[in-house]
Amino acid sequence: MAISLWLIRLSKVAQTFPPQTHGLRASGGWTLEMADDRSATPAVANSLALALIASSDAPIILLDGDLTVIAASASFSRVFQLDPAGTHGRSMFALGDGEWDVPQLRSLLRATLSGAAKVDAYEMDLTRPGRGQRRLVITAHRLDYDDTANVRLMLAVTDVTEARLAARLKDDLLREKAILFQELQHRVANSLQIIASVLMQSARTAAAPEIKGYLFDAHNRVMSVAALQRQLAATQVNEVALRTYFTELCQSIGASMIHDREKLSLRVEADEGTATADVSVSLGLIVTELVINALKHAFPEERGGAIVVGYKSAPPDWSLSVSDDGVGMPNRRTPAKGGLGTGIVEALARQLDATVTVSAGSPGTIISVIHRSGAAETGSLIQAS
């Protein structure tokens, strides 16, 4: 039972006394009103304190002005393996084998008796021969009857050894988890780099242009995931800054697919929006597919131009766009059948509850992926005039 609850019980019992009263006070403002007979006050108060300590299921001990034990709860004797019969009338510091005789505790208790200090949560190690060390939290309150001859000190002792041990184990596990996670991040980064290198080498040596294109696409998709992995490892949080992520991603795509940066540019225009790791993976793959598509089809015959990746957010809504100033969409009476990239973009948009729209630029093409909360239809590609 906490010391504050003990004092509340003492206060409730005090309400049974007559209205002509005299005060028994505890440091901190608590007052127990007693009968106005000053000579009877100490005896009645002592009897009341002894009764409450005897009934307490918490380790509580009552000391006099010389720090001699007046009474101790049964739980105090049980927890600290003391003989109840040998506790009364002994100095607090002579209990057991003298393990309570700690200089700092002695100083704090004397200062509390004089009113110069207040012990709310003093922690100390109790070392007993052959019984192991225990970590204790001690709370001490000074009680008096308006005269210094009857000053009492009431201590509540809590054993927090197991709680502190559990906290240390938790901290150790968290540190170990962090180390393992860093090692995992390192291995994932190495594995992605190896896969990307193999794909790039295979693409460069492939004879068939179609196979070469597929391998380059696969390389850029792996690099999309690798860029996200690097940023997550650097930030150590689940929220990804999308502008930084998209910029790094586009730099990776440009390094492998743009041969003349003076003729063809790829840049990012994004706000300070963030997204979770799962959403970021999907957005990154969408950007990869749309940028690759623009690089393949918007600038034929080594035509120059610019590709812009845009992102704007107004949570929970957001919009992602990839625009170019290339040749634009071909004029067809019937829509062309989408390829693998189109299927990937539409599938990812459905996962994000977003809609894909394609519209003509001035010049070029703008493909937008838009998420609006409460939108009914998602994922399908919509041709805009």
C-alpha positions in Angstrom: 0.0 0.0 0.0 1.4 3.4 -1.0 2.2 6.0 1.7 -0.4 8.3 0.3 -3.2 5.7 0.7 -2.0 5.0 4.3 -2.4 8.7 5.1 -5.9 8.7 3.5 -6.9 5.9 5.8 -5.6 7.7 8.8 -7.5 10.8 7.8 -10.8 8.9 7.4 -10.4 7.3 10.8 -9.8 10.7 12.3 -13.3 11.9 11.2 -14.7 9.8 14.1 -13.2 12.1 16.7 -15.2 15.0 18.4 -15.3 18.4 16.8 -13.2 20.0 19.5 -9.9 19.1 18.1 -6.1 19.4 18.1 -3.9 18.7 15.1 -1.5 15.9 14.3 0.2 17.0 11.1 2.3 15.2 8.4 4.8 17.1 6.3 3.2 18.1 3.0 0.0 19.6 4.5 -1.8 16.6 5.8 -3.6 17.0 9.2 -5.2 14.5 11.5 -7.6 16.2 13.9 -7.6 14.8 17.4 -9.5 15.5 20.7 -8.7 18.8 22.3 -7.2 17.1 25.4 -3.5 17.8 24.6 -2.3 15.3 27.2 -4.3 12.5 25.6 -3.3 13.4 22.0 0.0 11.5 21.8 -1.4 8.3 23.3 -4.5 8.3 21.1 -2.5 9.1 18.0 0.1 6.4 18.7 -2.6 3.8 19.2 -4.2 4.8 15.9 -0.9 4.7 14.0 -0.1 1.3 15.6 -3.4 -0.1 14.6 -3.1 1.1 11.0 0.4 -0.2 10.6 -0.5 -3.5 12.1 -3.3 -3.8 9.5 -1.2 -2.7 6.5 -0.2 -5.2 3.9 2.7 -2.9 2.7 6.2 -2.7 4.3 5.7 0.2 6.7 7.7 1.2 9.8 7.1 3.9 12.4 10.1 5.5 14.1 10.5 7.9 17.0 12.7 11.0 17.2 15.7 8.9 17.9 15.0 6.7 14.8 14.1 3.8 17.1 11.4 1.4 15.8 8.0 2.0 17.4 6.1 -0.5 15.2 6.6 -2.3 11.9 4.0 -3.9 9.7 4.0 -7.7 9.3 4.9 -7.3 5.7 8.0 -5.3 6.6 9.3 -8.1 8.8 8.3 -10.8 6.2 9.8 -9.1 3.2 13.1 -8.3 4.9 13.2 -11.5 6.9 13.3 -9.9 10.4 12.0 -11.3 13.7 8.9 -9.2 14.5 9.6 -9.6 18.3 13.1 -8.3 17.9 12.2 -5.3 15.9 10.4 -3.1 18.4 12.5 -0.8 20.4 15.6 -1.3 18.3 17.4 1.4 16.3 16.4 1.4 12.6 20.1 1.0 11.8 20.6 -2.0 14.1 17.9 -4.1 12.3 19.1 -7.4 10.9 22.9 -7.5 10.6 23.1 -3.7 10.4 22.4 -3.6 6.7 20.1 -0.6 7.1 23.0 1.5 8.6 23.7 3.5 5.4 25.2 6.9 6.0 23.2 8.7 3.4 19.9 7.2 4.6 20.8 8.1 8.2 21.4 11.7 7.1 18.2 12.0 5.1 16.1 10.6 7.9 17.6 13.0 10.5 17.0 15.9 8.1 13.4 14.8 7.6 12.9 14.7 11.4 14.2 18.2 11.7 12.0 19.4 8.8 15.0 20.3 6.6 14.3 17.6 4.0 11.5 15.5 2.5 12.1 12.0 1.2 9.7 11.1 -1.5 11.5 8.4 -3.5 15.0 7.7 -2.1 16.6 4.7 -3.8 19.2 2.6 -2.1 20.8 -0.9 -2.3 20.2 -3.1 0.7 23.0 -5.7 0.9 22.5 -8.6 3.3 25.1 -11.4 3.7 24.1 -14.5 1.8 20.8 -13.0 0.6 21.7 -10.9 -2.4 21.4 -7.2 -3.0 17.9 -5.6 -3.2 17.0 -2.3 -4.7 14.6 -0.3 -2.5 12.6 2.9 -2.9 12.0 4.6 0.5 9.4 7.3 1.2 9.5 9.1 4.6 7.0 11.4 6.2 7.4 13.4 9.4 4.5 13.4 11.9 4.2 15.6 14.9 1.7 16.6 17.6 2.5 20.3 17.8 5.4 19.6 20.1 8.9 18.3 19.2 8.9 15.7 22.0 6.4 13.6 20.0 7.9 13.7 16.5 7.4 10.5 14.6 8.8 9.3 11.2 6.8 7.0 9.1 8.7 5.1 6.3 7.2 3.1 3.4 9.6 0.7 1.7 9.1 -0.7 -1.8 11.3 -3.5 -3.2 11.8 -2.6 -6.9 14.6 -5.1 -7.6 12.6 -7.2 -10.1 11.2 -4.1 -11.8 14.7 -2.6 -12.2 16.0 -6.0 -13.5 13.2 -6.2 -16.0 13.9 -2.7 -17.2 17.6 -3.5 -17.7 16.7 -6.6 -19.6 14.3 -4.6 -21.8 17.0 -2.1 -22.5 19.5 -4.8 -23.3 17.0 -6.5 -25.7 16.3 -3.1 -27.4 20.0 -2.5 -27.9 20.5 -6.0 -29.2 17.5 -5.6 -31.6 19.0 -2.3 -32.8 22.3 -4.0 -33.5 20.7 -6.9 -35.3 18.5 -4.5 -37.3 21.6 -2.5 -38.4 23.3 -5.7 -39.5 20.1 -6.8 -41.4 20.0 -3.4 -43.1 23.7 -3.8 -44.1 23.1 -7.2 -45.6 19.9 -6.2 -47.4 21.8 -3.2 -48.9 24.6 -5.5 -50.1 22.2 -8.0 -51.5 20.3 -5.4 -53.5 23.5 -3.9 -54.8 24.7 -7.4 -55.9 21.3 -8.0 -57.7 21.3 -4.6 -59.3 24.9 -5.1 -60.5 24.1 -8.6 -62.0 21.1 -7.2 -63.8 23.1 -4.3 -65.2 25.9 -6.5 -66.4 23.4 -8.9 -68.0 21.7 -6.0 -69.7 24.9 -4.6 -71.2 25.9 -8.0 -72.6 22.4 -9.1 -73.8 22.3 -9.3 -77.6 18.5 -8.9 -78.1 17.3 -5.3 -77.6 14.0 -6.5 -76.1 15.9 -8.6 -73.4 18.3 -5.7 -72.8 15.3 -3.5 -72.1 13.7 -5.9 -69.7 16.9 -6.3 -67.8 17.4 -2.5 -67.6 13.8 -2.2 -66.3 14.4 -4.9 -63.7 17.6 -3.1 -62.6 15.8 0.2 -62.1 13.0 -1.5 -60.1 15.6 -3.1 -57.7 17.3 0.3 -57.4 13.9 1.8 -56.4 13.7 -0.5 -53.5 17.4 0.0 -52.7 17.0 3.8 -52.5 14.1 3.4 -50.1 16.1 0.9 -48.0 19.0 3.4 -47.7 16.7 6.2 -46.6 14.9 4.0 -44.0 18.3 2.9 -42.6 19.5 6.5 -42.4 16.4 7.9 -40.7 15.6 4.9 -38.3 11.9 5.8 -38.5 8.9 4.5 -40.3 8.1 7.8 -41.9 9.9 8.5 -45.2 10.6 12.1 -46.5 9.3 11.6 -50.0 11.2 14.5 -51.7 14.5 13.1 -50.6 13.4 9.6 -51.5 12.2 10.6 -55.0 15.3 12.7 -55.6 17.7 9.8 -54.8 15.5 7.4 -56.8 15.6 9.7 -59.9 19.3 10.1 -59.6 19.7 6.4 -59.7 17.4 6.0 -62.8 19.1 8.9 -64.6 22.6 7.4 -64.0 21.6 4.2 -65.8 19.3 5.5 -68.5 20.2 9.1 -69.4 23.3 9.3 -71.4 23.4 13.0 -72.2 22.2 15.1 -69.2 22.6 18.3 -71.2 19.9 17.3 -73.6 17.6 15.4 -71.2 16.9 16.3 -67.5 15.0 14.5 -64.7 14.1 16.5 -61.6 11.8 16.3 -58.6 9.3 19.0 -57.5 7.8 17.8 -54.2 6.6 19.3 -50.9 7.6 18.2 -47.4 5.1 15.3 -47.4 6.0 12.0 -45.8 4.6 8.5 -46.0 5.0 5.2 -44.2 7.5 2.6 -45.5 4.8 0.5 -47.1 3.3 3.4 -49.0 6.7 4.7 -50.0 7.6 1.4 -51.6 4.5 1.6 -53.8 5.0 5.3 -54.7 8.7 4.6 -55.5 7.8 1.7 -57.8 5.1 3.9 -59.5 7.7 6.7 -60.1 10.2 4.1 -61.4 7.7 2.7 -64.0 6.4 6.1 -65.1 9.9 7.6 -65.5 11.2 4.6 -67.4 8.1 4.8 -69.7 8.8 8.5 -70.3 12.5 7.9 -71.1 11.6 5.1 -73.5 8.7 6.7 -75.4 8.6 10.5 -74.9 11.9 11.4 -76.5 12.5 9.4 -79.7 15.5 9.8 -82.0 17.7 11.4 -79.2 15.2 14.2 -78.7 15.9 16.5 -75.7 13.5 17.6 -73.0 12.7 17.3 -69.4 10.8 14.9 -67.0 9.4 16.2 -63.8 8.3 14.1 -60.9 5.8 16.1 -58.8 4.2 15.3 -55.4 1.8 17.4 -53.4 0.0 16.4 -50.1 -2.8 17.7 -48.0 -3.3 14.8 -45.6 -5.0 12.5 -46.0 -5.1 13.4 -49.7 -2.1 13.5 -52.0 -1.2 13.5 -55.7 1.8 12.1 -57.6 2.6 13.1 -61.2 5.2 12.4 -63.8 5.1 14.8 -66.7 7.3 15.3 -69.7 7.6 17.7 -72.6 8.1 15.0 -75.2 6.2 14.0 -78.3 3.0 13.4 -76.4 0.5 10.6 -76.7 -0.2 9.1 -80.2 -3.6 9.8 -81.7 -5.5 6.5 -81.7 -9.2 5.8 -82.0 -8.9 2.9 -79.5 -6.7 2.9 -76.5 -3.5 1.0 -76.8 -3.2 -2.2 -74.8 -1.1 -1.5 -71.7 2.1 -3.3 -71.1 3.7 -4.7 -67.9 4.6 -1.2 -66.6 1.0 0.0 -67.0 -0.3 -3.1 -65.2 2.2 -2.5 -62.3 1.2 1.1 -62.0 -2.6 0.3 -61.9 -2.1 -2.5 -59.4 0.0 -0.3 -57.1 -2.6 2.5 -57.4 -5.3 0.1 -56.3 -3.3 -0.8 -53.2 -3.0 2.9 -52.4 -6.8 3.6 -53.1 -5.7 6.0 -55.8 -6.8 6.8 -59.4 -4.5 7.0 -62.4 -5.2 9.7 -65.0 -3.4 10.4 -68.3 -3.7 13.8 -69.9 -2.0 15.8 -72.7 0.6 18.4 -71.7 1.7 21.4 -73.7 3.6 19.6 -75.0 4.1 16.1 -73.8 2.1 13.9 -71.4 1.1 14.1 -67.7 0.3 10.9 -65.8 -1.1 11.5 -62.3 -1.9 9.2 -59.4 -4.4 10.8 -57.1 -5.6 9.7 -53.7 -8.7 11.3 -52.3 -10.3 10.0 -49.1 -13.7 8.6 -49.8 -13.1 8.1 -53.6 -15.2 5.3 -54.9 -13.2 3.9 -57.9 -9.5 3.4 -57.7 -6.7 1.9 -59.8 -8.2 2.2 -63.3 -6.4 4.3 -65.9 -8.5 7.3 -67.1 -7.8 9.1 -70.3 -8.2 12.8 -69.9 -8.8 15.1 -72.8 
